[in-house]
Amino acid sequence: LRAIGAAELSGDTERAGELAEEAYRRFAGHPDHAIAAVICQRAGYLRGLHDPDAGFPLVEQALELFEQEPPSAEYAEALVQYAETFLRSAYGRWEDSRVALNRALQVAEAAGATAVMPLVLAKLAGVAFGRGQVQENITLRRRARAAAEATGDSAALVEMAITDSWYLQTMGNLAEAEEVALRGLHTARRAGLGSWFRT
C-alpha cells in the first residue's frame, strides 16, 4: 500500500494501477476486512480512472467490507472517492453522490478523522453549489477551510485552494480566484505535492 501511495503521490497512476492490481490478486480475500477493503478500494479507484464500469464493483465491494469494521479515515476517504469519481463524475448521480458524502462525513466524525474532514466538507460544498445552494456552499467551504487550517495538513490546504479558486472563478471573481490558486500552488510546491492529485 505504501508503494501504491508513493506512485500516486508522484503522479504515476499507471505504476500505481499495476501495484494495486498485484495487491488485489494477492490480498483481496484477506481475512482482515479492513485490509481487504483498502486493497479493493485502491484497485477499484485506479481501474475506475480509465474505465469506471471496471472499477465500480470493486469499490462497492470495498464499501461493504468497510461497513463491517469500525469507522475509519480510510472508510471516509473511500466514500469520498466513490461519491466523486464514480457516482458524480462517471455516472452523473448527484443525489447519490450527496448521500455518500454525508455518510463520509458521519464516518469521519465518528472516527475522529480530522485530516479527512476538510476533503469531505469541500466535496459537499461542491455538491451544494451544483444544486444551486449558494449559502450552503459558502457555509460548507468556511467549515472546510477552518478544518484544513486546524490540521495544518498541506493536502487539505491545497484541496481548499482548488475548491475556493474554482468557486471564485465561477462567480466571476477572477483576481481573487487567481490569488487563492497561486497560494495553493505555493503550498503544494512547498510540500512536494507538485504532481499530486486527489479526487
ZIMO-V775253 format. One record per pair of residues at least 24 apart in sequence whose C-alpha atoms are under 8 Angstrom apart, sorted by the first residue. I is the first residue (numbers start at 1). J is the second residue. Records with the same first field share a line. If there is no record, write none. Layout:
I=J / J
This chain:
1=39
8=196 / 197
9=193 / 195 / 196 / 197
10=193 / 195 / 196
11=195 / 196 / 197
13=46
16=46
17=43 / 46 / 47
20=46
33=65 / 66 / 68 / 69
34=65 / 66 / 69
36=62 / 65
37=61 / 62 / 63 / 64 / 65 / 66
38=62 / 74
41=78
45=81 / 82 / 85
48=85 / 86
49=85
52=86 / 90
56=86
70=111
71=107 / 108 / 110 / 111
72=107 / 108 / 110 / 111 / 113
73=107 / 108 / 111 / 112 / 113 / 116
75=104 / 107
76=103 / 104 / 105 / 107 / 108 / 116
77=104 / 116
79=103 / 104
80=104 / 120 / 123 / 199
81=199
84=123 / 199
85=199
94=127
98=124 / 127
114=147 / 151
115=148 / 151 / 153 / 156
116=156
117=144 / 147 / 148
118=143 / 144 / 145 / 147 / 148 / 156 / 159 / 160
119=144 / 156 / 159 / 160
120=144
122=159 / 160 / 163
126=163
154=187 / 188 / 191
155=188 / 193
157=184 / 187
158=184 / 185 / 187 / 188
159=198
160=184
